[in-house]
Amino acid sequence: MLRARVWTAAIALPVVLGAIIFLPNFGFSIFIAIVGAWGLYEVAGITAAEGLPAMLLIVVAGGGPLLAMIEGGDHGEWFFPLAVILLMMGLVARVGTAGAENAPKGWVLQTLGALWVGVLFPYFAMLRNLPHGVGYLIAMLLVVIASDTGGYFGGRAFGTHKLAPRVSPNKTVEGAIAGLLASIVGGLILHPWLMPALSASEVAAISAAIAVLAQLGDLAGSAFKRSAGVKDSGWIFPGHGGLLDRTCSLVFAAVFSYYCFR
């Protein structure tokens, strides 16, 4: 499994970085639209959406904002992504306190999943297409990777106190702290190359915020899958699972980074 994860990351990461660096704005927007469409496909699979009404619900609730926001931006309507993030965190709270068996199912979960993808995924394109957005998006990705890596190894080495056992049993408070520290260090290392216009203190604060949002996004993805009764969102990344498994820690951070850097 570890070998499969390493090989998948070794192939997928250069492809993503190549798309970020070399595609024109329109091309990258199309790339994210395709990625978002696959994310909606995974939502349909996770929530066992069957029949025309369920599929139309996911297409309209997710595909509509996905295409509209990639094409036209957010027009300053920050409350839409904030509302979706709060709804996802409400799901985390529900699963964490009442258990996955008492979490929303059916059309409610399908709608939430569609909005999760349709409203939040466009921010990858919107962030990247900002002036200097290539550097900002790469910085955000690498800071999140630092958070994930620090959390994994910090949790294995020092983890004793569970963070949210009903949502993600393997996450610990110690791992979360290690991920936060790793993100700050990673952001400061990247500062001269990817965020030179900012001060070191600003980079440290932004990196810390990205780390917190990455961990909350990861919990939101876990809560969504537990509500649906699945382990992985899909199969597209061998050893890693599906697209939503790999992007859940990124989407909240992408929204924050867009409004932070625009």
Sequence and secondary structure as in RCSB ss.txt:
>XXXX:A:sequence
MLRARVWTAAIALPVVLGAIIFLPNFGFSIFIAIVGAWGLYEVAGITAAEGLPAMLLIVVAGGGPLLAMIEGGDH
GEWFFPLAVILLMMGLVARVGTAGAENAPKGWVLQTLGALWVGVLFPYFAMLRNLPHGVGYLIAMLLVVIASDTG
GYFGGRAFGTHKLAPRVSPNKTVEGAIAGLLASIVGGLILHPWLMPALSASEVAAISAAIAVLAQLGDLAGSAFK
RSAGVKDSGWIFPGHGGLLDRTCSLVFAAVFSYYCFR
>XXXX:A:secstr
 HHHHHHHHHHHHHHHHHHHHHS HHHHHHHHHHHHHHHHHHHHHHTT  HHHHHHHHIIIIIHHHHHHHHH  T
T THHHHHHHHHHHHHHHHHHHH GGGS  HHHHHHHHHHHHHHHTHHHHHHHTSTTHHHHHHHHHHHHHHHHHH
HHHHHHHH  SEEETTTEEEEEHHHHHHHHHHHHHHHHHHHHHH TTS HHHHHHHHHHHHHHHHHHHHHHHHHH
HHHT S S SSBTTTB HHHHHHHHHHHHHHHHHHH 
